[in-house]
Structures are given as C-alpha cells and as structure tokens.
Amino acid sequence: MSLIHSTAACVIQRDEHYLMVEEQRGGPHSVFNQPAGHIEPGEGPIAAILREVQEETAWRVSLTSYLGLYIFHTDDGQTFHSHGFIAAPLRQLDLALDPDIVATHWLTLEQLRELDQQSRLRSPLVLKRIEDALNGPYYPLTVIRE
C-alpha cells in the first residue's frame, strides 16, 4: 500500500518576478520550485504553507487565493495531493533558510520556462501553478475549512 503525500505550494509574485527556491536534490544540477513542503500532522494546508514559505525563503507573506488541489503521480509510483496558493510578499525576515535550500531567487516567467527546457524545475506543477495564478480560476481561502 502506498502513501499519499499531502503538500502545499505557493506562487508569490512581485512585479513580473516569482519567488523561487533552488534545491539540491541529488542530481547533477539544482532544481527550482515554489516554496512548498509537506503538511505535518496536526497542521492544515494554510498553516503549512505559511510555515514552509518562512522556512524556505525567510519571507512573510499574505495569502490571497487558493489555486486548488493538484494531484501528481511520480514515475516511481508516488502520489502527491498538493494544495496550491497565491500570496503577496510582505517583508523579508532575518532568518536562516531551511538547510535543503541552496538559494532563493526572484525569476521571470521567461527564466522559468528556460529552466523548464533544461529540466531544472522540480515538477511539471511549477509552471502549471504559475499559469493558473495568471489565468485562473482561483478561489477564496474560505473554501478550505481548517
């Protein structure tokens, strides 16, 4: 029996740039992702994404919308249920980044598409969430009942 991984990810835009984390995942090159991570026991998706954004980017954000639930199946048989959010950046904090994060970057959509061509995005959901944030639909945060 395989487990379903419950995660949350956040699209954070400032002007024409998106806040991304660069991670070393054991391959020859680092990969890029939105701030994201697992929802911990006793935690809901909203609390989880606020925690993950702060741990991975040292930014405090204000959640504005819910993108929806993304279901992703990996080639090795894992299933992820990923809650997507949109947030506005409020302020950068003086905190150390999670040790798995190499760096944070503000990247344009064009730069992210170039990284996608180089197979350096963590998953196909990275661009999908950004495109959904730009084009909709997205939903009020009240659709989540924590």
Backbone hydrogen bonds, N-H to C=O, Kabsch-Sander energy under -0.5 kcal/mol:
donor,donor_aa,acceptor,acceptor_aa,energy
5,H,3,L,-0.5
5,H,79,T,-2.8
6,S,4,I,-0.5
7,T,5,H,-0.6
7,T,81,H,-2.7
8,A,37,G,-2.2
9,A,83,H,-2.7
10,C,35,P,-1.9
11,V,85,F,-2.9
12,I,10,C,-0.6
13,Q,11,V,-0.5
13,Q,87,A,-0.9
14,R,17,H,-2.8
17,H,14,R,-2.1
18,Y,107,L,-3.1
19,L,12,I,-2.5
20,M,18,Y,-0.6
20,M,105,H,-3.3
21,V,33,N,-3.1
22,E,103,A,-3.0
23,E,21,V,-0.5
23,E,31,V,-3.1
24,Q,100,D,-1.0
25,R,23,E,-0.7
31,V,23,E,-2.9
32,F,120,R,-2.6
33,N,21,V,-2.1
37,G,8,A,-2.1
39,I,6,S,-2.8
40,E,38,H,-0.6
43,E,40,E,-2.1
48,A,44,G,-2.3
49,I,45,P,-2.4
50,L,46,I,-1.9
51,R,47,A,-2.1
52,E,48,A,-3.0
53,V,49,I,-2.6
54,Q,50,L,-1.7
55,E,51,R,-2.8
56,E,52,E,-2.8
57,T,53,V,-2.2
58,A,53,V,-0.6
58,A,54,Q,-1.5
59,W,53,V,-0.8
60,R,91,R,-2.9
62,S,88,A,-2.5
63,L,61,V,-0.5
64,T,86,I,-2.9
65,S,86,I,-1.5
66,Y,139,Y,-3.3
67,L,65,S,-0.5
67,L,84,G,-2.7
68,G,84,G,-1.2
70,Y,68,G,-0.6
70,Y,82,S,-3.2
72,F,70,Y,-0.5
72,F,80,F,-2.6
74,T,72,F,-0.5
74,T,78,Q,-2.7
77,G,74,T,-1.6
79,T,3,L,-0.8
80,F,72,F,-3.0
81,H,5,H,-3.2
82,S,70,Y,-3.3
82,S,80,F,-0.7
83,H,7,T,-2.7
83,H,81,H,-0.6
84,G,68,G,-2.9
84,G,82,S,-0.5
85,F,9,A,-2.0
86,I,65,S,-2.4
87,A,11,V,-2.4
88,A,62,S,-2.5
90,L,60,R,-2.8
91,R,60,R,-1.4
93,L,58,A,-4.0
95,L,93,L,-1.5
98,D,55,E,-2.1
101,I,98,D,-2.1
102,V,22,E,-3.2
102,V,100,D,-0.5
103,A,22,E,-1.1
105,H,20,M,-2.4
107,L,18,Y,-2.5
107,L,105,H,-0.7
109,L,16,E,-0.5
112,L,108,T,-2.1
113,R,109,L,-2.3
114,E,110,E,-2.0
115,L,111,Q,-2.1
116,D,112,L,-2.2
117,Q,113,R,-2.0
118,Q,114,E,-1.2
119,S,116,D,-1.9
120,R,115,L,-2.8
122,R,32,F,-3.0
126,V,123,S,-1.5
128,K,124,P,-1.5
129,R,125,L,-2.8
130,I,126,V,-1.4
131,E,127,L,-2.9
132,D,128,K,-2.5
133,A,129,R,-2.3
134,L,130,I,-2.1
135,N,131,E,-2.5
136,G,132,D,-2.9
139,Y,66,Y,-3.4
143,V,140,P,-1.9
144,I,141,L,-1.8
145,R,143,V,-0.6
146,E,144,I,-0.8
